[in-house]
Amino acid sequence: MYVNSNCVGCSQCVAFCKHGAITAKGRAVISEKCKECRVCLSYCPMKAIQPGKEA
């Protein structure tokens, strides 16, 4: 999972991450705690969180 440039730092993804893998100080950052469950994808209003590795 990675965060693209659409992120506006709203932090909605942080609240819904069951693994505590996302922090947001400005733009969201996904840590190695990520289990690739993809729950955050549903809650990002900007579609900034993407599956896979950043290209």
N, C-alpha and C positions, 0 to 999 in steps of 0.2 A: 504494500500500500504506500502511496505517496500523495503529497499535497501539491497541486499545480498552482499556477499564478492567479487563479480565480478566487483564492481564499481571501476573505476580507477580515478575518480574525473575529468572527462572531462568537466563537467558542461553543456552538451548539453540539458539535461532535464530541467535545470533552465530556459533557454531561451524559452522553449515551454510550461511551466506551466502557464496557464491562471489565476490561482488563487494565484500565488506567494507563493506556498506551499513548494517549494524546494529550499534549499540553498546547496552550495557545497564549503566547505573549506577542501580540501582533498576529503573525501568520501561524497557523497550526503546524505542529511537528509531531510525527508519528515515531515512537521509539521502538526498540527491539522487543518490547513487551507485546507488540501486536501479534495476535493469533490469526489474522486474516479472516475473521468472522464476517466482515463486511457490513456489520450493523451500522457503522458510521456513514456508509454510503447513502443510506436512506434518510439520514438526518441533516446532511449538508445541503443547505438551500442554494448554494452556489455551484454544486457539483464539482467541488475542488478536490475531493478525495477520490483517488483513482486506484484500481487494483493493479498489481504488478509492480514493476520497478520503473523508476523515472527514466525516461529516454534521454 
